[in-house]
């Protein structure tokens, strides 16, 4: 299995509902280093899994759409806590949609998996993985 990872970052504001979150129930900011890993078993005729430039553009566009926003106000997160795990899944779903629309230039079916990892700090991160 081959993989290619591109990186971006994301700055958001949000709050959480529930005593388990303690002081994070109040509005606070978060900065995530965002890694998106594209996976597939085969390379194309040029020896690449996915065009890194196009993959970077797709990831940047998805991440930028959330950047500098209060996720409490975003319809995509209505009724749910926008935890790191939930945000990772949202980003994965958005990137997967763009892969299926052909925006990465990868041939149909060459990309078979996707992993989005949001690094909260140098010691903590969460990931969401999906099949394509």
Buried (B, 14 or more C-beta within 10 A) or exposed (E): EBEBBBBBEBEBBBBBEEEEBEEBBEEEEBBBBBBBBBBBEEEBEEEBBBBBEBBBBBBBBBBEEBBEBBBBEBEBBEEEBBBBEBBBBBBBBBBBEBBEEEBBBBEEEBBBBBBBBBBEEEEEBBBBBEEB
